[in-house]
Amino acid sequence: MTPTDPAPIPGWLREILRCPACGSTLRDEAGPEHPELVCTATDCARAYRVEDGIPVLLVDEARRPA
Ligand SMILES: [Zn+2]
């Protein structure tokens, strides 16, 4: 693990994470302020921030793309 890792989440956990809004898989992004997990569904595309290595997978907290 290096400081440049966008989302230092354990692989086993990362594998089972899904978007809580639509159930799609998530990809790692750097994000404007925090690392983020971004939904891979283009019609959803919510971005969930990762705080201190813990993904905040809450629909109400998700960032929607402009
Ligand atoms: Zn989604």
PDB file of the backbone (N, CA, C, O) and the ligand in Angstrom, with CONECT records:
HET     ZN  A 101       1
ATOM      1  N   MET A   1       0.842  -1.194   0.000  1.00  0.00           N
ATOM      2  CA  MET A   1       0.000   0.000   0.000  1.00  0.00           C
ATOM      3  C   MET A   1       0.880   1.249   0.000  1.00  0.00           C
ATOM      4  O   MET A   1       1.857   1.324   0.746  1.00  0.00           O
ATOM      5  N   THR A   2       0.543   2.201  -0.814  1.00  0.00           N
ATOM      6  CA  THR A   2       1.294   3.446  -0.884  1.00  0.00           C
ATOM      7  C   THR A   2       0.339   4.620  -0.682  1.00  0.00           C
ATOM      8  O   THR A   2      -0.873   4.448  -0.808  1.00  0.00           O
ATOM      9  N   PRO A   3       0.856   5.805  -0.373  1.00  0.00           N
ATOM     10  CA  PRO A   3      -0.031   6.965  -0.182  1.00  0.00           C
ATOM     11  C   PRO A   3      -0.813   7.341  -1.435  1.00  0.00           C
ATOM     12  O   PRO A   3      -1.794   8.080  -1.353  1.00  0.00           O
ATOM     13  N   THR A   4      -0.391   6.843  -2.585  1.00  0.00           N
ATOM     14  CA  THR A   4      -1.086   7.205  -3.817  1.00  0.00           C
ATOM     15  C   THR A   4      -2.258   6.281  -4.123  1.00  0.00           C
ATOM     16  O   THR A   4      -2.999   6.523  -5.076  1.00  0.00           O
ATOM     17  N   ASP A   5      -2.439   5.218  -3.324  1.00  0.00           N
ATOM     18  CA  ASP A   5      -3.594   4.352  -3.546  1.00  0.00           C
ATOM     19  C   ASP A   5      -4.872   5.166  -3.369  1.00  0.00           C
ATOM     20  O   ASP A   5      -5.047   5.808  -2.334  1.00  0.00           O
ATOM     21  N   PRO A   6      -5.766   5.156  -4.355  1.00  0.00           N
ATOM     22  CA  PRO A   6      -6.987   5.954  -4.240  1.00  0.00           C
ATOM     23  C   PRO A   6      -7.915   5.437  -3.152  1.00  0.00           C
ATOM     24  O   PRO A   6      -8.602   6.234  -2.514  1.00  0.00           O
ATOM     25  N   ALA A   7      -7.957   4.145  -2.922  1.00  0.00           N
ATOM     26  CA  ALA A   7      -8.865   3.595  -1.924  1.00  0.00           C
ATOM     27  C   ALA A   7      -8.247   2.345  -1.316  1.00  0.00           C
ATOM     28  O   ALA A   7      -8.403   1.249  -1.854  1.00  0.00           O
ATOM     29  N   PRO A   8      -7.547   2.504  -0.199  1.00  0.00           N
ATOM     30  CA  PRO A   8      -6.868   1.348   0.411  1.00  0.00           C
ATOM     31  C   PRO A   8      -7.827   0.433   1.135  1.00  0.00           C
ATOM     32  O   PRO A   8      -7.853   0.383   2.365  1.00  0.00           O
ATOM     33  N   ILE A   9      -8.606  -0.283   0.368  1.00  0.00           N
ATOM     34  CA  ILE A   9      -9.609  -1.193   0.924  1.00  0.00           C
ATOM     35  C   ILE A   9      -9.127  -2.622   0.685  1.00  0.00           C
ATOM     36  O   ILE A   9      -8.653  -2.932  -0.408  1.00  0.00           O
ATOM     37  N   PRO A  10      -9.237  -3.500   1.686  1.00  0.00           N
ATOM     38  CA  PRO A  10      -8.794  -4.884   1.481  1.00  0.00           C
ATOM     39  C   PRO A  10      -9.491  -5.517   0.292  1.00  0.00           C
ATOM     40  O   PRO A  10     -10.676  -5.277   0.058  1.00  0.00           O
ATOM     41  N   GLY A  11      -8.749  -6.331  -0.464  1.00  0.00           N
ATOM     42  CA  GLY A  11      -9.276  -6.930  -1.675  1.00  0.00           C
ATOM     43  C   GLY A  11     -10.534  -7.752  -1.465  1.00  0.00           C
ATOM     44  O   GLY A  11     -11.469  -7.666  -2.261  1.00  0.00           O
ATOM     45  N   TRP A  12     -10.572  -8.541  -0.412  1.00  0.00           N
ATOM     46  CA  TRP A  12     -11.745  -9.392  -0.169  1.00  0.00           C
ATOM     47  C   TRP A  12     -12.990  -8.556   0.063  1.00  0.00           C
ATOM     48  O   TRP A  12     -14.089  -8.928  -0.349  1.00  0.00           O
ATOM     49  N   LEU A  13     -12.805  -7.403   0.736  1.00  0.00           N
ATOM     50  CA  LEU A  13     -13.943  -6.520   1.000  1.00  0.00           C
ATOM     51  C   LEU A  13     -14.337  -5.796  -0.272  1.00  0.00           C
ATOM     52  O   LEU A  13     -15.515  -5.657  -0.599  1.00  0.00           O
ATOM     53  N   ARG A  14     -13.307  -5.337  -0.983  1.00  0.00           N
ATOM     54  CA  ARG A  14     -13.544  -4.622  -2.233  1.00  0.00           C
ATOM     55  C   ARG A  14     -14.350  -5.484  -3.216  1.00  0.00           C
ATOM     56  O   ARG A  14     -15.180  -4.967  -3.963  1.00  0.00           O
ATOM     57  N   GLU A  15     -14.104  -6.779  -3.209  1.00  0.00           N
ATOM     58  CA  GLU A  15     -14.768  -7.690  -4.144  1.00  0.00           C
ATOM     59  C   GLU A  15     -16.271  -7.791  -3.911  1.00  0.00           C
ATOM     60  O   GLU A  15     -17.031  -8.004  -4.856  1.00  0.00           O
ATOM     61  N   ILE A  16     -16.702  -7.642  -2.674  1.00  0.00           N
ATOM     62  CA  ILE A  16     -18.126  -7.848  -2.375  1.00  0.00           C
ATOM     63  C   ILE A  16     -18.911  -6.549  -2.299  1.00  0.00           C
ATOM     64  O   ILE A  16     -20.134  -6.565  -2.166  1.00  0.00           O
ATOM     65  N   LEU A  17     -18.208  -5.422  -2.384  1.00  0.00           N
ATOM     66  CA  LEU A  17     -18.919  -4.149  -2.316  1.00  0.00           C
ATOM     67  C   LEU A  17     -19.723  -3.906  -3.585  1.00  0.00           C
ATOM     68  O   LEU A  17     -19.253  -4.159  -4.694  1.00  0.00           O
ATOM     69  N   ARG A  18     -20.932  -3.416  -3.405  1.00  0.00           N
ATOM     70  CA  ARG A  18     -21.801  -3.073  -4.528  1.00  0.00           C
ATOM     71  C   ARG A  18     -22.467  -1.731  -4.225  1.00  0.00           C
ATOM     72  O   ARG A  18     -22.614  -1.335  -3.069  1.00  0.00           O
ATOM     73  N   CYS A  19     -22.859  -1.053  -5.284  1.00  0.00           N
ATOM     74  CA  CYS A  19     -23.600   0.190  -5.125  1.00  0.00           C
ATOM     75  C   CYS A  19     -24.905  -0.086  -4.381  1.00  0.00           C
ATOM     76  O   CYS A  19     -25.685  -0.929  -4.825  1.00  0.00           O
ATOM     77  N   PRO A  20     -25.171   0.603  -3.255  1.00  0.00           N
ATOM     78  CA  PRO A  20     -26.411   0.353  -2.516  1.00  0.00           C
ATOM     79  C   PRO A  20     -27.642   0.873  -3.240  1.00  0.00           C
ATOM     80  O   PRO A  20     -28.764   0.499  -2.897  1.00  0.00           O
ATOM     81  N   ALA A  21     -27.451   1.722  -4.229  1.00  0.00           N
ATOM     82  CA  ALA A  21     -28.592   2.277  -4.960  1.00  0.00           C
ATOM     83  C   ALA A  21     -29.068   1.334  -6.060  1.00  0.00           C
ATOM     84  O   ALA A  21     -30.272   1.183  -6.270  1.00  0.00           O
ATOM     85  N   CYS A  22     -28.125   0.695  -6.768  1.00  0.00           N
ATOM     86  CA  CYS A  22     -28.531  -0.103  -7.921  1.00  0.00           C
ATOM     87  C   CYS A  22     -27.900  -1.494  -7.960  1.00  0.00           C
ATOM     88  O   CYS A  22     -28.275  -2.306  -8.806  1.00  0.00           O
ATOM     89  N   GLY A  23     -26.953  -1.789  -7.069  1.00  0.00           N
ATOM     90  CA  GLY A  23     -26.378  -3.123  -7.011  1.00  0.00           C
ATOM     91  C   GLY A  23     -25.242  -3.387  -7.982  1.00  0.00           C
ATOM     92  O   GLY A  23     -24.771  -4.520  -8.083  1.00  0.00           O
ATOM     93  N   SER A  24     -24.791  -2.362  -8.700  1.00  0.00           N
ATOM     94  CA  SER A  24     -23.693  -2.541  -9.647  1.00  0.00           C
ATOM     95  C   SER A  24     -22.348  -2.550  -8.921  1.00  0.00           C
ATOM     96  O   SER A  24     -22.247  -2.164  -7.756  1.00  0.00           O
ATOM     97  N   THR A  25     -21.329  -2.997  -9.633  1.00  0.00           N
ATOM     98  CA  THR A  25     -19.996  -2.988  -9.053  1.00  0.00           C
ATOM     99  C   THR A  25     -19.467  -1.558  -8.989  1.00  0.00           C
ATOM    100  O   THR A  25     -20.011  -0.645  -9.609  1.00  0.00           O
ATOM    101  N   LEU A  26     -18.395  -1.391  -8.223  1.00  0.00           N
ATOM    102  CA  LEU A  26     -17.824  -0.068  -7.983  1.00  0.00           C
ATOM    103  C   LEU A  26     -16.386  -0.033  -8.460  1.00  0.00           C
ATOM    104  O   LEU A  26     -15.687  -1.046  -8.420  1.00  0.00           O
ATOM    105  N   ARG A  27     -15.942   1.135  -8.914  1.00  0.00           N
ATOM    106  CA  ARG A  27     -14.545   1.276  -9.287  1.00  0.00           C
ATOM    107  C   ARG A  27     -13.908   2.367  -8.429  1.00  0.00           C
ATOM    108  O   ARG A  27     -14.585   3.276  -7.949  1.00  0.00           O
ATOM    109  N   ASP A  28     -12.604   2.256  -8.250  1.00  0.00           N
ATOM    110  CA  ASP A  28     -11.871   3.218  -7.442  1.00  0.00           C
ATOM    111  C   ASP A  28     -11.581   4.477  -8.236  1.00  0.00           C
ATOM    112  O   ASP A  28     -11.158   4.417  -9.391  1.00  0.00           O
ATOM    113  N   GLU A  29     -11.814   5.619  -7.604  1.00  0.00           N
ATOM    114  CA  GLU A  29     -11.474   6.909  -8.209  1.00  0.00           C
ATOM    115  C   GLU A  29     -10.778   7.746  -7.146  1.00  0.00           C
ATOM    116  O   GLU A  29     -10.955   7.526  -5.948  1.00  0.00           O
ATOM    117  N   ALA A  30      -9.982   8.711  -7.603  1.00  0.00           N
ATOM    118  CA  ALA A  30      -9.295   9.578  -6.655  1.00  0.00           C
ATOM    119  C   ALA A  30     -10.265  10.544  -5.984  1.00  0.00           C
ATOM    120  O   ALA A  30     -10.139  10.815  -4.790  1.00  0.00           O
ATOM    121  N   GLY A  31     -11.233  11.067  -6.739  1.00  0.00           N
ATOM    122  CA  GLY A  31     -12.203  12.002  -6.178  1.00  0.00           C
ATOM    123  C   GLY A  31     -11.615  13.378  -5.967  1.00  0.00           C
ATOM    124  O   GLY A  31     -10.397  13.512  -5.846  1.00  0.00           O
ATOM    125  N   PRO A  32     -12.456  14.415  -5.919  1.00  0.00           N
ATOM    126  CA  PRO A  32     -11.978  15.790  -5.754  1.00  0.00           C
ATOM    127  C   PRO A  32     -11.406  16.073  -4.362  1.00  0.00           C
ATOM    128  O   PRO A  32     -10.469  16.859  -4.222  1.00  0.00           O
ATOM    129  N   GLU A  33     -11.975  15.427  -3.327  1.00  0.00           N
ATOM    130  CA  GLU A  33     -11.529  15.692  -1.954  1.00  0.00           C
ATOM    131  C   GLU A  33     -11.139  14.423  -1.224  1.00  0.00           C
ATOM    132  O   GLU A  33     -10.180  14.420  -0.452  1.00  0.00           O
ATOM    133  N   HIS A  34     -11.867  13.354  -1.458  1.00  0.00           N
ATOM    134  CA  HIS A  34     -11.603  12.069  -0.821  1.00  0.00           C
ATOM    135  C   HIS A  34     -11.432  11.022  -1.915  1.00  0.00           C
ATOM    136  O   HIS A  34     -11.870  11.216  -3.049  1.00  0.00           O
ATOM    137  N   PRO A  35     -10.794   9.916  -1.565  1.00  0.00           N
ATOM    138  CA  PRO A  35     -10.922   8.760  -2.476  1.00  0.00           C
ATOM    139  C   PRO A  35     -12.398   8.399  -2.560  1.00  0.00           C
ATOM    140  O   PRO A  35     -13.156   8.622  -1.617  1.00  0.00           O
ATOM    141  N   GLU A  36     -12.795   7.844  -3.689  1.00  0.00           N
ATOM    142  CA  GLU A  36     -14.193   7.512  -3.855  1.00  0.00           C
ATOM    143  C   GLU A  36     -14.349   6.143  -4.511  1.00  0.00           C
ATOM    144  O   GLU A  36     -13.464   5.670  -5.224  1.00  0.00           O
ATOM    145  N   LEU A  37     -15.488   5.526  -4.255  1.00  0.00           N
ATOM    146  CA  LEU A  37     -15.901   4.350  -5.014  1.00  0.00           C
ATOM    147  C   LEU A  37     -17.049   4.811  -5.898  1.00  0.00           C
ATOM    148  O   LEU A  37     -18.062   5.311  -5.409  1.00  0.00           O
ATOM    149  N   VAL A  38     -16.882   4.640  -7.197  1.00  0.00           N
ATOM    150  CA  VAL A  38     -17.853   5.165  -8.148  1.00  0.00           C
ATOM    151  C   VAL A  38     -18.620   4.014  -8.790  1.00  0.00           C
ATOM    152  O   VAL A  38     -18.023   3.048  -9.265  1.00  0.00           O
ATOM    153  N   CYS A  39     -19.937   4.125  -8.800  1.00  0.00           N
ATOM    154  CA  CYS A  39     -20.797   3.116  -9.414  1.00  0.00           C
ATOM    155  C   CYS A  39     -20.485   3.015 -10.903  1.00  0.00           C
ATOM    156  O   CYS A  39     -20.316   4.026 -11.585  1.00  0.00           O
ATOM    157  N   THR A  40     -20.410   1.768 -11.401  1.00  0.00           N
ATOM    158  CA  THR A  40     -20.066   1.568 -12.811  1.00  0.00           C
ATOM    159  C   THR A  40     -21.284   1.665 -13.731  1.00  0.00           C
ATOM    160  O   THR A  40     -21.136   1.658 -14.953  1.00  0.00           O
ATOM    161  N   ALA A  41     -22.485   1.757 -13.154  1.00  0.00           N
ATOM    162  CA  ALA A  41     -23.682   1.907 -13.989  1.00  0.00           C
ATOM    163  C   ALA A  41     -23.777   3.356 -14.463  1.00  0.00           C
ATOM    164  O   ALA A  41     -23.802   4.278 -13.648  1.00  0.00           O
ATOM    165  N   THR A  42     -23.831   3.554 -15.787  1.00  0.00           N
ATOM    166  CA  THR A  42     -23.787   4.926 -16.307  1.00  0.00           C
ATOM    167  C   THR A  42     -25.035   5.724 -15.945  1.00  0.00           C
ATOM    168  O   THR A  42     -24.976   6.949 -15.849  1.00  0.00           O
ATOM    169  N   ASP A  43     -26.161   5.045 -15.743  1.00  0.00           N
ATOM    170  CA  ASP A  43     -27.381   5.779 -15.388  1.00  0.00           C
ATOM    171  C   ASP A  43     -27.497   6.014 -13.884  1.00  0.00           C
ATOM    172  O   ASP A  43     -28.467   6.611 -13.416  1.00  0.00           O
ATOM    173  N   CYS A  44     -26.515   5.548 -13.141  1.00  0.00           N
ATOM    174  CA  CYS A  44     -26.489   5.764 -11.685  1.00  0.00           C
ATOM    175  C   CYS A  44     -25.279   6.629 -11.361  1.00  0.00           C
ATOM    176  O   CYS A  44     -25.417   7.793 -10.983  1.00  0.00           O
ATOM    177  N   ALA A  45     -24.082   6.045 -11.513  1.00  0.00           N
ATOM    178  CA  ALA A  45     -22.817   6.790 -11.432  1.00  0.00           C
ATOM    179  C   ALA A  45     -22.608   7.535 -10.128  1.00  0.00           C
ATOM    180  O   ALA A  45     -21.844   8.498 -10.078  1.00  0.00           O
ATOM    181  N   ARG A  46     -23.277   7.101  -9.077  1.00  0.00           N
ATOM    182  CA  ARG A  46     -23.044   7.742  -7.784  1.00  0.00           C
ATOM    183  C   ARG A  46     -21.604   7.491  -7.324  1.00  0.00           C
ATOM    184  O   ARG A  46     -21.013   6.450  -7.613  1.00  0.00           O
ATOM    185  N   ALA A  47     -21.055   8.478  -6.599  1.00  0.00           N
ATOM    186  CA  ALA A  47     -19.712   8.355  -6.046  1.00  0.00           C
ATOM    187  C   ALA A  47     -19.807   8.354  -4.528  1.00  0.00           C
ATOM    188  O   ALA A  47     -20.354   9.271  -3.916  1.00  0.00           O
ATOM    189  N   TYR A  48     -19.255   7.292  -3.938  1.00  0.00           N
ATOM    190  CA  TYR A  48     -19.275   7.157  -2.485  1.00  0.00           C
ATOM    191  C   TYR A  48     -17.889   7.449  -1.950  1.00  0.00           C
ATOM    192  O   TYR A  48     -16.910   6.849  -2.396  1.00  0.00           O
ATOM    193  N   ARG A  49     -17.797   8.355  -1.009  1.00  0.00           N
ATOM    194  CA  ARG A  49     -16.469   8.722  -0.512  1.00  0.00           C
ATOM    195  C   ARG A  49     -15.918   7.631   0.412  1.00  0.00           C
ATOM    196  O   ARG A  49     -16.662   6.851   1.007  1.00  0.00           O
ATOM    197  N   VAL A  50     -14.608   7.609   0.505  1.00  0.00           N
ATOM    198  CA  VAL A  50     -13.922   6.677   1.385  1.00  0.00           C
ATOM    199  C   VAL A  50     -13.203   7.510   2.438  1.00  0.00           C
ATOM    200  O   VAL A  50     -12.293   8.274   2.114  1.00  0.00           O
ATOM    201  N   GLU A  51     -13.606   7.368   3.684  1.00  0.00           N
ATOM    202  CA  GLU A  51     -13.009   8.124   4.778  1.00  0.00           C
ATOM    203  C   GLU A  51     -12.135   7.200   5.615  1.00  0.00           C
ATOM    204  O   GLU A  51     -12.619   6.222   6.184  1.00  0.00           O
ATOM    205  N   ASP A  52     -10.840   7.518   5.687  1.00  0.00           N
ATOM    206  CA  ASP A  52      -9.909   6.720   6.478  1.00  0.00           C
ATOM    207  C   ASP A  52      -9.977   5.237   6.111  1.00  0.00           C
ATOM    208  O   ASP A  52      -9.882   4.365   6.974  1.00  0.00           O
ATOM    209  N   GLY A  53     -10.144   4.970   4.811  1.00  0.00           N
ATOM    210  CA  GLY A  53     -10.165   3.597   4.344  1.00  0.00           C
ATOM    211  C   GLY A  53     -11.507   2.904   4.478  1.00  0.00           C
ATOM    212  O   GLY A  53     -11.640   1.730   4.133  1.00  0.00           O
ATOM    213  N   ILE A  54     -12.507   3.627   4.977  1.00  0.00           N
ATOM    214  CA  ILE A  54     -13.833   3.033   5.160  1.00  0.00           C
ATOM    215  C   ILE A  54     -14.803   3.639   4.156  1.00  0.00           C
ATOM    216  O   ILE A  54     -15.077   4.838   4.215  1.00  0.00           O
ATOM    217  N   PRO A  55     -15.328   2.835   3.233  1.00  0.00           N
ATOM    218  CA  PRO A  55     -16.264   3.381   2.251  1.00  0.00           C
ATOM    219  C   PRO A  55     -17.601   3.726   2.892  1.00  0.00           C
ATOM    220  O   PRO A  55     -18.160   2.942   3.659  1.00  0.00           O
ATOM    221  N   VAL A  56     -18.105   4.915   2.564  1.00  0.00           N
ATOM    222  CA  VAL A  56     -19.397   5.358   3.092  1.00  0.00           C
ATOM    223  C   VAL A  56     -20.449   5.039   2.033  1.00  0.00           C
ATOM    224  O   VAL A  56     -20.764   5.862   1.173  1.00  0.00           O
ATOM    225  N   LEU A  57     -20.982   3.822   2.119  1.00  0.00           N
ATOM    226  CA  LEU A  57     -21.918   3.361   1.095  1.00  0.00           C
ATOM    227  C   LEU A  57     -23.352   3.686   1.501  1.00  0.00           C
ATOM    228  O   LEU A  57     -24.162   2.798   1.767  1.00  0.00           O
ATOM    229  N   LEU A  58     -23.637   4.979   1.541  1.00  0.00           N
ATOM    230  CA  LEU A  58     -24.972   5.454   1.878  1.00  0.00           C
ATOM    231  C   LEU A  58     -25.493   6.261   0.697  1.00  0.00           C
ATOM    232  O   LEU A  58     -24.836   7.188   0.224  1.00  0.00           O
ATOM    233  N   VAL A  59     -26.678   5.898   0.228  1.00  0.00           N
ATOM    234  CA  VAL A  59     -27.238   6.592  -0.937  1.00  0.00           C
ATOM    235  C   VAL A  59     -27.399   8.084  -0.646  1.00  0.00           C
ATOM    236  O   VAL A  59     -27.130   8.921  -1.507  1.00  0.00           O
ATOM    237  N   ASP A  60     -27.838   8.411   0.568  1.00  0.00           N
ATOM    238  CA  ASP A  60     -28.046   9.819   0.915  1.00  0.00           C
ATOM    239  C   ASP A  60     -26.750  10.613   0.952  1.00  0.00           C
ATOM    240  O   ASP A  60     -26.762  11.836   0.814  1.00  0.00           O
ATOM    241  N   GLU A  61     -25.630   9.919   1.139  1.00  0.00           N
ATOM    242  CA  GLU A  61     -24.329  10.585   1.239  1.00  0.00           C
ATOM    243  C   GLU A  61     -23.594  10.588  -0.092  1.00  0.00           C
ATOM    244  O   GLU A  61     -22.545  11.220  -0.218  1.00  0.00           O
ATOM    245  N   ALA A  62     -24.122   9.899  -1.069  1.00  0.00           N
ATOM    246  CA  ALA A  62     -23.419   9.762  -2.345  1.00  0.00           C
ATOM    247  C   ALA A  62     -23.392  11.081  -3.105  1.00  0.00           C
ATOM    248  O   ALA A  62     -24.301  11.904  -2.999  1.00  0.00           O
ATOM    249  N   ARG A  63     -22.337  11.253  -3.863  1.00  0.00           N
ATOM    250  CA  ARG A  63     -22.206  12.431  -4.724  1.00  0.00           C
ATOM    251  C   ARG A  63     -22.681  12.042  -6.116  1.00  0.00           C
ATOM    252  O   ARG A  63     -22.222  11.051  -6.685  1.00  0.00           O
ATOM    253  N   ARG A  64     -23.601  12.827  -6.660  1.00  0.00           N
ATOM    254  CA  ARG A  64     -24.055  12.580  -8.011  1.00  0.00           C
ATOM    255  C   ARG A  64     -23.223  13.413  -8.975  1.00  0.00           C
ATOM    256  O   ARG A  64     -22.891  14.559  -8.671  1.00  0.00           O
ATOM    257  N   PRO A  65     -22.883  12.856 -10.128  1.00  0.00           N
ATOM    258  CA  PRO A  65     -22.134  13.639 -11.109  1.00  0.00           C
ATOM    259  C   PRO A  65     -22.998  14.781 -11.622  1.00  0.00           C
ATOM    260  O   PRO A  65     -24.221  14.659 -11.698  1.00  0.00           O
ATOM    261  N   ALA A  66     -22.361  15.886 -11.971  1.00  0.00           N
ATOM    262  CA  ALA A  66     -23.089  17.063 -12.437  1.00  0.00           C
ATOM    263  C   ALA A  66     -23.823  16.766 -13.738  1.00  0.00           C
ATOM    264  O   ALA A  66     -24.493  17.643 -14.283  1.00  0.00           O
TER     265      ALA A  66
HETATM  266 ZN    ZN A 101     -25.298   2.579  -8.705  1.00  0.00          ZN2+
END
